Each structure stands twice: as structure tokens, then as C-alpha cells.
Amino acid sequence: MPRIYLSPPHLSGSELELLRDAVESNWVAPLGPHVDAFEQELAETAGVSHVLALCSGTAALHLALLVLGVGPGDEVACSSLTFAASANPIRYVGATPVFVDARADTWTMDPELLDRAVRERRIAAVVAVDLYGQCCDYDPIRESCERHGVPLVQDAAESLGASYRGKPSGGQGDVAAFSFNGNKVITTSGGGALLSNDGEKIAHARKLSTQAREPAPHYEHVELGFNYRLSNLLAAVGRAQLEALPARIEARRRINARYRELLPELDFMPEASYGRSNCWLTCILVDDPEAIRLALEAEDIEARPLWKPMHLQPYYRDAPCYGGGVSRSLFERGLCLPSGSALTEADQDRIAEIVRSARG
């Protein structure tokens, strides 16, 4: 039997047509009409005014911090239960992360702990991470940020197409970041985007993303720049994928609901009442997740533990943390099941049977 991956790419069938257009027009270098169109279509999807297509979600977070003026000596509050790419850009700009625990009923940043952190420390920015397709609870988070004059970065790498209080993910922060890595709901192979309703911030990020070139006929630079732009070829792929986004989300939500029907005895990641998840990954809590993971691996099926919290990572062992017990417990008991939008019911039945058998 072919291997079942955790979250493989799912092509729509339109990618070759748009790629052919890019190649035949000779727009194969970075930038071009597909980049422009992809940015406009993303803006419409997320309900924001300005979008900058980039080579990765990590690049988007790095530029977000730079255009917000975060630098050496600053502290940045960041969700602890996340992938390292959420926290690493804080170190890129010379700042110190201050990790904030998750809430047990949403698995996302605890607004009360965040409020305590911004009251007790000189926090320069907040990076709130949407998790496994679910948005953070942004109303109380924004209230704390606005009360203390702290800008909010929405790490929406995992939540494209999700919603918060009826509004699409991506417009909840002062700036937001999407990821189009190969394992996401839609992919450009590798890529990301920075979003905002603040045109000046996106304009500054756009300049930084192309080596910070000044508007001169020669190469003039007055600030440090980066090579972070998305290529026209990958943007063509992204446009085809974006057309299929609603169908991909419905498929993942259907897969999530069916897992719950097949395994009613298990605890699943709760869907918060304030929003609608894209169900990027279906996650469960069990007493021995490693036994289940190994049982699935023995059948050539990929499953993974939940993110190991940043405050438990050796590299960040000295970083301050508010709370930590919730995300630690989730990591110790959590497992992500195969959730790709092309997963068949037969494969899902097989996965569920292995999970049941491994639990004894």
C-alpha cells in the first residue's frame, strides 16, 4: 500500500495551465503578473487591503517585526505552543521572546496570561499564533495590546480560510503572516505572505524584501535588505491552489468530523465557539501517543506529536515564560493524525482501526 502522509499537497488540476502561461510569457524570474494577481486574490480572501507575496511564512514574520520597529533589546510576547518558525524571527531581529502558554479550551494563546505579560514587562510586540487551523481569541488579545500600545502580529500560517467572529483569518492583527509550505491547506511549494490594512507597512516590507533598493537608476541602499520575494512561477501555482481553497477546507472539516465519528471515545482539539477552523490537522489527546504513532508508522502511515512548546526547547531554555503547564500537557498527550484533503474514507477507516488497536 502507498504511504499515507500527514498532510501532503493536493493539486487542483489548474496548476499546469497557469505555470504554462508563466513560462510561455517568459515571466519566470521573481515578480510578474501572477505575483500581482496572487496578492490581489489573497487580499480579497483575507479581507485586507494590502498583501506582499514572499518566499516563506518565516520571511513574512521577520519583515513584520522589522516594519514594526522591533530590534535588539526588545521583548516580544509569543505563543509557546507553536513551531519554531513563529519564534525564530524574534531572535533574527535581536529581540528576546517571552513565551505565553495556551488555554486548555482553545489550545491557543491565553489572553489573561498575555495581559499579565504586557503589564509586567516592556513588550514591544505580540506574536499570536493560530494553531492547527484555529484562530486565537483576538478580541481580548487586541484589547490588551491596544491598552498598552503594543502592536499585534497574527501568525496565521496554519489558519488560511478559517474565520474569527465571522471575519476571515488574516485581518485580526496589525500585520499577519500566511504560509504556503507544502503541508499547508494550499501550497505554492514554498512561500508565504505578509498582510495588513496599513499600506505604509506593506510598502516598507516590500522594499526590504527586494534588498531594500532605493528608487535610483543605480543600486543604492540605505538600510539592510533581504531576498524574500515569491517567484512568478510559484505564484501561478498559488493562484490555482487558492481557487480550490473552499473545497480543500470543506474536505478537511469533513475528515475531522468523520474521525470524531469513528473514534468517539477520544478527546479531540476543541473548536472554539468564536470561530470556524479550517481543520488543517486533526489532533487527538491520548495517554500514550507514541504507541499510536509507532503503530501507524509500522503500517507506513505518518502521524506526528503536537508541537513541542517553545519554552521546553533547548535553544529557548532561558527565555521567560508565562504559564507553561497547559502546552506541556498537550504536547505530552497530543498526536496529529493524517488530515490531507485527498485522504480516502478507506484510508481513514484503516487509520482509525490502528488507533483503536494500539490503545488496547
Backbone hydrogen bonds, N-H to C=O, Kabsch-Sander energy under -0.5 kcal/mol:
donor,donor_aa,acceptor,acceptor_aa,energy
4,I,300,D,-2.0
5,Y,3,R,-0.6
18,L,14,S,-1.8
19,L,15,E,-2.7
20,R,16,L,-2.8
21,D,17,E,-1.7
22,A,18,L,-2.0
23,V,19,L,-2.6
24,E,20,R,-3.0
25,S,21,D,-1.7
26,N,23,V,-1.3
27,W,22,A,-1.6
28,V,26,N,-1.5
31,L,230,L,-1.2
36,D,32,G,-1.9
37,A,33,P,-2.3
38,F,34,H,-2.5
39,E,35,V,-2.4
40,Q,36,D,-1.9
41,E,37,A,-2.6
42,L,38,F,-2.4
43,A,39,E,-2.2
44,E,40,Q,-1.9
45,T,41,E,-2.1
46,A,42,L,-2.7
47,G,43,A,-1.3
48,V,43,A,-1.9
50,H,196,S,-1.8
52,L,194,L,-2.5
54,L,192,G,-3.1
55,C,228,Y,-2.8
57,G,191,G,-0.6
60,A,56,S,-1.4
61,L,57,G,-2.1
62,H,58,T,-2.4
63,L,59,A,-2.7
64,A,60,A,-2.3
65,L,61,L,-2.1
66,L,62,H,-1.9
67,V,63,L,-2.8
68,L,64,A,-1.1
69,G,66,L,-1.6
70,V,65,L,-2.4
73,G,94,G,-1.3
74,D,71,G,-2.0
75,E,122,R,-0.7
76,V,96,T,-2.5
77,A,125,A,-2.0
78,C,98,V,-2.3
79,S,127,V,-1.7
80,S,100,V,-2.4
82,T,80,S,-1.6
86,S,83,F,-2.0
87,A,83,F,-0.5
87,A,84,A,-0.8
88,N,84,A,-2.8
90,I,87,A,-1.4
91,R,87,A,-0.9
91,R,88,N,-0.7
92,Y,88,N,-1.9
93,V,89,P,-1.6
94,G,91,R,-1.6
95,A,90,I,-2.1
96,T,74,D,-2.6
98,V,76,V,-2.7
99,F,97,P,-0.5
99,F,320,P,-2.6
100,V,78,C,-2.3
101,D,322,Y,-2.3
103,R,108,T,-2.4
106,T,103,R,-1.2
107,W,103,R,-3.2
110,D,101,D,-2.4
114,L,110,D,-2.2
115,D,111,P,-2.5
116,R,112,E,-1.9
117,A,113,L,-2.2
118,V,114,L,-2.6
119,R,115,D,-1.6
120,E,116,R,-2.1
121,R,117,A,-1.8
123,I,121,R,-1.4
124,A,75,E,-3.5
125,A,75,E,-0.8
126,V,151,P,-2.0
127,V,77,A,-3.3
128,A,126,V,-0.6
128,A,153,V,-2.4
129,V,127,V,-0.5
130,D,128,A,-0.6
130,D,155,D,-2.5
131,L,134,Q,-1.8
134,Q,131,L,-2.4
138,Y,136,C,-1.3
141,I,137,D,-1.0
142,R,138,Y,-3.4
143,E,139,D,-2.0
144,S,140,P,-2.0
145,C,141,I,-2.3
146,E,142,R,-3.2
147,R,143,E,-2.2
148,H,144,S,-1.4
149,G,145,C,-0.5
149,G,146,E,-0.6
150,V,145,C,-3.1
153,V,126,V,-3.5
154,Q,152,L,-0.5
154,Q,175,V,-2.7
155,D,128,A,-2.7
155,D,153,V,-0.7
156,A,154,Q,-1.4
156,A,177,A,-1.6
159,S,156,A,-1.4
162,A,159,S,-2.5
163,S,276,R,-2.2
164,Y,167,K,-3.1
165,R,274,Y,-3.5
167,K,164,Y,-1.9
169,S,162,A,-2.6
171,G,168,P,-1.0
174,D,152,L,-2.2
175,V,152,L,-1.4
176,A,195,L,-2.1
177,A,154,Q,-2.4
178,F,193,A,-2.4
179,S,157,A,-0.5
180,F,191,G,-3.1
182,G,189,S,-0.8
184,K,181,N,-1.9
188,T,180,F,-2.2
190,G,188,T,-1.6
192,G,54,L,-2.4
193,A,178,F,-1.6
194,L,52,L,-2.4
195,L,176,A,-2.7
196,S,50,H,-2.1
199,G,197,N,-0.9
202,I,198,D,-1.7
203,A,199,G,-2.5
204,H,200,E,-2.3
205,A,201,K,-2.5
206,R,202,I,-2.6
207,K,203,A,-1.9
208,L,204,H,-2.5
209,S,205,A,-2.2
210,T,206,R,-0.6
210,T,207,K,-1.2
211,Q,208,L,-0.9
211,Q,226,F,-2.7
212,A,207,K,-2.0
213,R,207,K,-0.5
213,R,210,T,-1.0
214,E,220,E,-2.7
216,A,214,E,-2.3
220,E,218,H,-0.9
222,V,212,A,-0.5
226,F,208,L,-3.2
228,Y,209,S,-2.2
228,Y,226,F,-0.9
229,R,209,S,-0.7
230,L,53,A,-1.1
232,N,29,A,-1.1
235,A,231,S,-2.0
236,A,232,N,-1.6
237,V,233,L,-1.5
238,G,234,L,-2.4
239,R,235,A,-2.1
240,A,236,A,-1.6
241,Q,237,V,-2.3
242,L,238,G,-2.7
243,E,239,R,-1.5
244,A,240,A,-0.8
244,A,241,Q,-0.8
245,L,242,L,-1.2
248,R,244,A,-2.4
249,I,245,L,-2.4
250,E,246,P,-2.3
251,A,247,A,-2.1
252,R,248,R,-2.1
253,R,249,I,-2.6
254,R,250,E,-2.2
255,I,251,A,-2.3
256,N,252,R,-2.4
257,A,253,R,-2.4
258,R,254,R,-2.1
259,Y,255,I,-2.3
260,R,256,N,-1.8
261,E,257,A,-1.5
262,L,258,R,-2.8
263,L,259,Y,-2.5
266,L,263,L,-1.7
267,D,285,L,-1.0
268,F,266,L,-0.6
269,M,283,C,-2.0
272,A,270,P,-0.6
275,G,272,A,-1.3
276,R,163,S,-1.4
278,N,133,G,-1.6
281,L,132,Y,-0.8
282,T,337,L,-0.6
283,C,281,L,-0.6
284,I,335,L,-2.8
285,L,267,D,-2.7
286,V,333,R,-2.8
291,A,288,D,-0.5
292,I,288,D,-1.3
293,R,289,P,-2.7
294,L,290,E,-2.6
295,A,291,A,-1.9
296,L,292,I,-2.5
297,E,293,R,-2.6
298,A,294,L,-2.1
299,E,295,A,-0.6
299,E,296,L,-1.2
300,D,297,E,-2.1
301,I,296,L,-2.0
302,E,4,I,-3.1
304,R,336,C,-1.6
306,L,334,G,-0.8
310,M,80,S,-2.8
312,L,309,P,-1.6
313,Q,310,M,-1.4
316,Y,313,Q,-1.0
317,R,314,P,-1.4
319,A,316,Y,-1.8
322,Y,99,F,-3.2
323,G,321,C,-0.6
328,R,324,G,-1.9
329,S,325,G,-2.2
330,L,326,V,-2.4
331,F,327,S,-2.3
332,E,328,R,-2.3
333,R,329,S,-1.6
334,G,330,L,-1.7
335,L,284,I,-2.1
336,C,304,R,-3.8
337,L,282,T,-2.8
337,L,335,L,-0.5
339,S,6,L,-3.4
340,G,6,L,-0.6
343,L,340,G,-2.0
348,Q,344,T,-2.2
349,D,345,E,-2.7
350,R,346,A,-2.1
351,I,347,D,-2.5
352,A,348,Q,-2.5
353,E,349,D,-2.1
354,I,350,R,-2.0
355,V,351,I,-2.4
356,R,352,A,-2.5
357,S,353,E,-2.4
358,A,354,I,-2.6
359,R,355,V,-1.4
360,G,356,R,-0.8
360,G,357,S,-0.8
